[in-house]
Every structure is written in C-alpha cells, then in structure tokens.
Amino acid sequence: VIIRVVKVEKLHSWQVSPAEALNWQRRLASQVSRSGQITTPRFIAGADISSPKAGTGAVVVLSYPELRVVETRVVQGGLDFPYIPGLLSFRESPLVLAACEGLNTTPDLLLVDGQGVAHPRRFGLASHLGLCLDIPTIGCAKSLLCGHYDEPGNEPGSYSKIVDGSEIIGVALRTKAMLKPVYVSIGHKVDLETAIDWVLKCCRGYRIPEPLRLAHLAAGGAKVGEESYQE
C-alpha cells in the first residue's frame, strides 16, 4: 500500500476537450478561497514546468526561514492537452501534481510559476493546483495574462494593482530594482496582501523568488540541493 504524504483531490478527468476545460474553469473558480493568512510555514515549495514540448515538472521544497532545499521531485511525461493560452493548467497540472505526489514533505505553501485569479476566468494554474492539493498557493508569473496596471516604483517591494474591469485581480510587484515586476495573484487559501508578503519574503536577490527559481532550474535539468543553494 502506497501512503501519499501529499494527497491530490481528483476534481475532474484530465482527458477533456478545450470546451470542457473552459466549463471546468468557470465551475471551479467559485471554489477558490481568497482569504487566509500564513503565519509560521515550515516548508515552502515552488513548482515549474520545463519546455512546452517534452514535459518536465519539478517541485522543490525549501525550509523556512533558511530557504534551504529539503526535497526535490522531478517528473517527466507527455503533455497531452494542447497549448492554449488561458487553459495551460489543463496541460501542466498533471505533471506538477505527479511530482507533488512523490514528495515526502508536505508544503505549507506552494508558489507557482503561473497565474492564480489573475486570469480571464479567475482560475489559472496556481488556483487549479491549490484546489487539487488543498493547500495555500500563490501565483507568481513572469508575464501578464489579463488586466492592466500602472508601472510600480523602482524600489523592491513597490507594487501596483492589476485591474480587470472593476476587479483587482493581483499586483505587479517589483522584487529587484531595474528589472521587470513579477505578477502576483491569489492562488488558493490566501489573501492578496499575504501573497505579496510571502513572495517578498522568499526573494534572495533575484527577480524570481527562491522556491520558483530553484524549481525552474530543476525542471531544466539542473541538480538542485543544499550544495547548489550554498554556491
């Protein structure tokens, strides 16, 4: 009997058409929790996917506050769903969830390279993973999917609201001076101020917060561990 440390809730089949995927997004968006504060996390994880063709999903778990690598899980597999902007969670979630199922450590918080509610149907990859895993998640994307914002100040920690229609869906957050902001939004079980706070707490001198930076390296084939963190 295999005992899963990280349990994945099967919300639906992954074998769906684009039209069915749209319907699932609309249906599940109402289940996303936009409230919750994270006070003393012991483990913070980052999740990323490699190249759009040959799929590699990586999850790296770091201790907090040291941000030292505790565990890395990398899974390779096919990306069965077509590449359609706005529906990437149906393409990428299965690999990330497979990596999460292999973990021996349960993250208290998951940072995702993708959108949360900063999405046309308010249900991006971070929200999808948050519902499947039932843990707090934050979307921290490198590009904007929808909405508009004013350029934030140049000081790290400066941010401006991303607005879509009349709704605030996230922020453009400056994590490093002179570099583009990252786009932070609620994934699941956090409020926006909490999401901003934890992205900043996870930054270590790079534009991308450390859990996501290391997950990106792991998905690209780099060996990520305590030694690579200390270099």
C-alpha positions as CSV (number, residue, x, y, z in Angstrom):
1,V,0.0,0.0,0.0
2,I,1.4,3.4,-1.0
3,I,0.8,6.1,1.5
4,R,0.8,9.5,-0.1
5,V,2.2,12.3,2.1
6,V,0.7,14.8,-0.3
7,K,-2.8,13.9,-1.4
8,V,-4.3,15.0,-4.7
9,E,-8.0,15.6,-5.0
10,K,-9.3,14.4,-8.4
11,L,-11.7,17.2,-9.3
12,H,-12.3,16.0,-12.8
13,S,-10.8,13.9,-15.6
14,W,-7.7,15.4,-17.4
15,Q,-8.9,13.9,-20.6
16,V,-11.1,16.8,-21.6
17,S,-11.8,19.0,-24.7
18,P,-10.9,22.7,-24.7
19,A,-14.7,23.5,-24.4
20,E,-15.0,21.2,-21.4
21,A,-11.9,22.7,-19.8
22,L,-13.4,26.2,-20.1
23,N,-16.5,24.9,-18.4
24,W,-14.5,23.3,-15.6
25,Q,-12.6,26.6,-15.0
26,R,-15.9,28.6,-14.7
27,R,-17.3,26.0,-12.4
28,L,-14.2,25.6,-10.1
29,A,-13.4,29.3,-9.9
30,S,-16.2,29.7,-7.3
31,Q,-14.4,27.2,-5.0
32,V,-11.2,29.2,-4.8
33,S,-10.7,30.7,-1.3
34,R,-9.4,34.3,-1.5
35,S,-8.7,34.6,2.2
36,G,-6.2,33.1,4.6
37,Q,-3.0,34.1,6.3
38,I,0.2,32.1,6.6
39,T,2.0,32.8,9.8
40,T,4.7,30.3,10.5
41,P,5.3,28.0,7.5
42,R,7.9,25.3,8.0
43,F,8.2,24.3,4.3
44,I,7.6,26.4,1.2
45,A,7.6,24.8,-2.2
46,G,8.0,26.1,-5.8
47,A,6.5,24.4,-8.9
48,D,7.5,24.8,-12.5
49,I,7.3,23.1,-15.9
50,S,10.1,22.9,-18.4
51,S,9.8,23.2,-22.2
52,P,6.4,23.3,-23.9
53,K,7.1,20.0,-25.9
54,A,8.8,17.4,-23.7
55,G,7.3,18.0,-20.3
56,T,9.3,18.0,-17.1
57,G,7.5,19.0,-13.9
58,A,9.5,20.0,-10.9
59,V,8.7,20.7,-7.3
60,V,11.3,22.0,-4.9
61,V,10.6,22.2,-1.1
62,L,12.6,24.6,1.0
63,S,12.7,25.1,4.7
64,Y,11.7,28.5,6.1
65,P,13.2,30.9,7.0
66,E,16.5,29.4,5.9
67,L,15.2,28.7,2.3
68,R,17.4,25.7,2.2
69,V,16.5,22.8,-0.1
70,V,14.8,20.0,1.7
71,E,13.5,17.9,-1.2
72,T,13.3,18.0,-5.0
73,R,10.9,15.9,-7.1
74,V,11.2,15.9,-10.9
75,V,8.7,14.0,-13.2
76,Q,8.8,13.6,-16.9
77,G,5.9,12.8,-19.1
78,G,3.8,13.8,-22.1
79,L,1.8,17.0,-22.2
80,D,-1.5,15.7,-23.6
81,F,-3.6,18.8,-23.7
82,P,-2.9,21.3,-26.5
83,Y,-1.1,24.6,-25.8
84,I,-3.9,27.1,-25.5
85,P,-3.4,30.4,-23.6
86,G,-5.8,30.6,-20.7
87,L,-6.0,26.8,-20.5
88,L,-2.4,26.0,-19.5
89,S,-3.4,24.4,-16.2
90,F,-5.0,21.5,-18.1
91,R,-1.7,21.0,-19.9
92,E,0.7,21.4,-17.0
93,S,-1.2,20.4,-13.8
94,P,-0.9,16.6,-14.2
95,L,2.9,16.7,-14.3
96,V,3.2,19.1,-11.3
97,L,0.7,17.0,-9.3
98,A,2.6,13.8,-10.1
99,A,5.7,15.5,-8.7
100,C,3.8,16.6,-5.6
101,E,2.6,13.0,-5.0
102,G,6.2,11.9,-4.9
103,L,7.1,14.2,-2.1
104,N,8.0,13.1,1.4
105,T,7.4,16.5,2.8
106,T,4.1,18.4,2.9
107,P,4.5,22.0,1.9
108,D,2.7,24.6,4.0
109,L,2.7,27.0,1.0
110,L,3.2,26.5,-2.8
111,L,4.5,29.2,-5.1
112,V,3.5,28.5,-8.8
113,D,5.1,29.9,-11.9
114,G,1.8,31.0,-13.4
115,Q,-1.4,32.8,-12.7
116,G,-3.9,32.4,-9.9
117,V,-7.0,34.5,-10.1
118,A,-5.3,37.0,-12.5
119,H,-6.9,35.0,-15.2
120,P,-9.8,35.7,-17.6
121,R,-12.0,33.2,-15.7
122,R,-10.2,33.7,-12.4
123,F,-8.8,30.2,-12.4
124,G,-5.2,29.9,-13.5
125,L,-2.6,27.2,-12.8
126,A,-2.0,28.3,-9.2
127,S,-5.7,28.2,-8.3
128,H,-6.1,24.8,-10.1
129,L,-3.2,23.3,-8.2
130,G,-4.4,24.8,-4.9
131,L,-7.8,23.2,-5.2
132,C,-6.3,19.8,-6.2
133,L,-3.8,19.9,-3.3
134,D,-6.0,21.8,-0.8
135,I,-3.0,23.9,0.4
136,P,-2.3,27.6,0.2
137,T,-1.0,28.6,-3.2
138,I,0.3,31.8,-4.8
139,G,0.6,32.6,-8.5
140,C,3.8,34.4,-9.3
141,A,4.0,34.8,-13.1
142,K,6.7,36.4,-15.3
143,S,4.2,37.8,-17.7
144,L,0.7,39.3,-17.6
145,L,-2.3,37.3,-18.9
146,C,-5.1,39.8,-18.5
147,G,-5.9,43.2,-16.9
148,H,-3.8,46.4,-16.8
149,Y,-1.6,48.2,-14.2
150,D,0.5,51.3,-13.7
151,E,4.2,50.8,-13.5
152,P,5.2,50.3,-9.9
153,G,8.0,52.2,-8.2
154,N,11.6,51.0,-8.8
155,E,12.2,50.1,-5.2
156,P,12.0,46.4,-4.3
157,G,8.6,45.9,-2.6
158,S,6.8,48.5,-4.7
159,Y,3.7,47.3,-6.4
160,S,0.7,48.4,-8.3
161,K,-2.7,46.8,-8.6
162,I,-3.7,44.7,-11.7
163,V,-7.2,45.6,-12.6
164,D,-9.5,43.8,-14.9
165,G,-12.8,45.5,-15.4
166,S,-13.7,46.8,-12.0
167,E,-11.9,44.0,-10.1
168,I,-8.5,43.9,-8.6
169,I,-7.0,40.6,-9.6
170,G,-3.4,40.8,-8.5
171,V,-0.4,43.1,-8.4
172,A,2.7,43.9,-10.4
173,L,5.4,43.5,-7.8
174,R,8.9,44.9,-8.0
175,T,11.2,42.3,-6.5
176,K,14.5,43.7,-7.8
177,A,15.4,47.2,-8.8
178,M,15.8,47.9,-12.5
179,L,14.1,44.6,-13.5
180,K,10.6,43.9,-14.7
181,P,8.0,43.2,-12.0
182,V,6.5,39.8,-11.3
183,Y,2.7,39.3,-11.4
184,V,1.4,38.1,-8.1
185,S,-2.1,36.8,-7.5
186,I,-4.1,34.7,-5.1
187,G,-3.9,31.0,-5.9
188,H,-6.0,29.5,-3.1
189,K,-6.4,29.9,0.7
190,V,-4.5,33.2,0.8
191,D,-5.4,36.9,0.6
192,L,-3.6,39.2,-1.7
193,E,-1.6,41.1,1.0
194,T,-0.4,37.7,2.3
195,A,0.6,36.6,-1.2
196,I,2.6,39.8,-1.7
197,D,4.3,39.4,1.7
198,W,5.4,35.8,1.1
199,V,6.7,36.4,-2.4
200,L,8.9,39.1,-1.0
201,K,10.0,37.0,2.0
202,C,11.1,34.3,-0.5
203,C,13.3,36.6,-2.6
204,R,17.0,36.3,-2.2
205,G,18.4,39.0,-4.5
206,Y,16.9,37.7,-7.8
207,R,13.8,38.8,-9.6
208,I,12.2,35.4,-9.1
209,P,11.5,34.1,-5.5
210,E,13.9,31.4,-4.5
211,P,11.4,28.4,-4.5
212,L,10.4,29.2,-8.1
213,R,14.0,30.0,-9.2
214,L,15.2,26.6,-8.0
215,A,12.1,24.8,-9.4
216,H,12.9,26.3,-12.8
217,L,16.5,25.1,-12.6
218,A,15.3,21.6,-11.6
219,A,12.8,21.4,-14.4
220,G,15.6,22.4,-16.8
221,G,17.8,19.5,-15.7
222,A,20.0,21.1,-13.0
223,K,20.7,19.3,-9.8
224,V,19.2,21.3,-7.1
225,G,20.1,20.6,-3.5
226,E,21.8,22.1,-0.5
227,E,25.1,22.3,-2.2
228,S,23.7,24.2,-5.2
229,Y,21.9,26.5,-2.8
230,Q,25.1,27.4,-0.9
231,E,27.2,28.1,-4.1
